[in-house]
Amino acid sequence: MSHPALARLQQGLAAARAEHLERHRPLRDGMQGAALEVDGETLLAFCSNDYLGLAADPALVAAARAALDACGVGAGAAHLVSGQHRYHHDFETAFARFVGKPAALLFSSGYQANLGVITALAGRRSEVFADRLNHASLIDGAQLSGAAFTRYRHLDLAQLEGQLAASKAADKLIVSDLVFSMDGDIAPVDALLDLAERHDAWLYLDDAHGFGVLGNGRGGLTDRARASDRVVYLATLGKAAGVAGAAVAAHADLIAWLVQTARPYVYTTASPPLLAACLIESLRQIEAGDERRARLHARIAQLRAGLATLPRGTLMDSTTAIQPLLIGANAEALRVAQALRARGLWVPAIRPPTVPTGTARLRITLSAAHSEADVARLVEALHAVV
Ligand SMILES: *Cc1c(COP(=O)(O)O)cnc(C)c1O
């Protein structure tokens, strides 16, 4: 027996199922890597954001183990209540230096960082300007801030300029993915900075998919953006960095402001210090990671060459580790994903609301952990099933 409130929820689930929009969480065992144990079978996976293959790297595991012995598991309380662990502090210092900004703050996740930064920089008298394809966490941050929320067509800076010129808001904040998470294309950082300067706006760039990969690992900031006080930079640390968390880098006073006002920072338990110790090692690996990046870029070139002659499906225009194959209809994207799965390959079908209606796609992600043979196997399978 279900009461009416539960029945409405059950109708919602049934509707999602009927539209091929129901989401599942495959059950995994074992290590993160190119091959994954999923629901009892071993699959060659093209779905993780572990672009450099650091998530199970022995040096990171050793750093975590040493820190575990030195400080235990839990942080105890929030940073402002029971203190910032030295590992947190040392990571923030190393991260700021690495990305070329004066100061940094470590959040427990990118989602929390985006809520925290946007609500700290924008309020009821502000206006937030956002690319239409921004990550969900940036949209949620803008909505939570209570600011006027204005979206511009993907990468349409002429439209953004008109919106900025028309704005009467006291504070303006431009927010963009630096590498777009479902498309793999890159925002024009200097052109966005030009607009921010001309209209006295902050520019917040979410480099979840560029940090570790672009710019010798330092991410997608340009020299001008690194030097600019109005650019606020976010790297998430569960992707190429292979661990968890997110770091915001900016002017020291902006970081000080976040410590005072960013509620998802203030009102949450600090992440386990052992993760910060692990992140310090991850930064070292990223800094010394030219070989990993070269391997990743070789795989990207191999995939693009191999799929250039695919009869159907459109490989989107991307130079990054995110290589989406546009399919269109939800059911067709699912069919292709399932046919790949039957061949032992795991590539996720991404459907609305994560992407716009009618643009369901296979989101292929590549990693330095993939071998040439792995990518060859994917290319061959796609030619057989698309
Ligand atoms: C993954 C992602 C986030 C969220 O980061 P988490 O650390 O996973 O919470 C934020 N922004 C973008 C663009 C992302 O891809």
The ligand as a Tripos MOL2 file, in Angstrom:
@<TRIPOS>MOLECULE
LIG
   15    15     1     0     0
SMALL
NO_CHARGES

@<TRIPOS>ATOM
      1 C1         32.5990   17.2900  -11.7180 C.3       1 LIG1
      2 C2         32.3320   18.7410  -11.8460 C.ar      1 LIG1
      3 C3         32.0430   19.5210  -10.7200 C.ar      1 LIG1
      4 C4         31.8070   18.9180   -9.3650 C.3       1 LIG1
      5 O1         32.9740   18.5380   -8.7690 O.3       1 LIG1
      6 P1         32.9440   17.4090   -7.6390 P.3       1 LIG1
      7 O2         34.2430   17.5320   -6.9560 O.co2     1 LIG1
      8 O3         32.7610   16.1220   -8.3610 O.co2     1 LIG1
      9 O4         31.7800   17.7230   -6.7440 O.co2     1 LIG1
     10 C5         31.9460   20.8930  -10.8780 C.ar      1 LIG1
     11 N1         32.0850   21.4540  -12.0960 N.ar      1 LIG1
     12 C6         32.3150   20.7310  -13.2030 C.ar      1 LIG1
     13 C7         32.4550   21.4260  -14.5160 C.3       1 LIG1
     14 C8         32.4360   19.3560  -13.1140 C.ar      1 LIG1
     15 O5         32.6350   18.6270  -14.2090 O.3       1 LIG1
@<TRIPOS>BOND
     1     1     2 1
     2     2     3 ar
     3     2    14 ar
     4     3     4 1
     5     3    10 ar
     6     4     5 1
     7     5     6 1
     8     6     7 2
     9     6     8 1
    10     6     9 1
    11    10    11 ar
    12    11    12 ar
    13    12    13 1
    14    12    14 ar
    15    14    15 1
@<TRIPOS>SUBSTRUCTURE
     1 LIG1         1 GROUP 0 **** ****
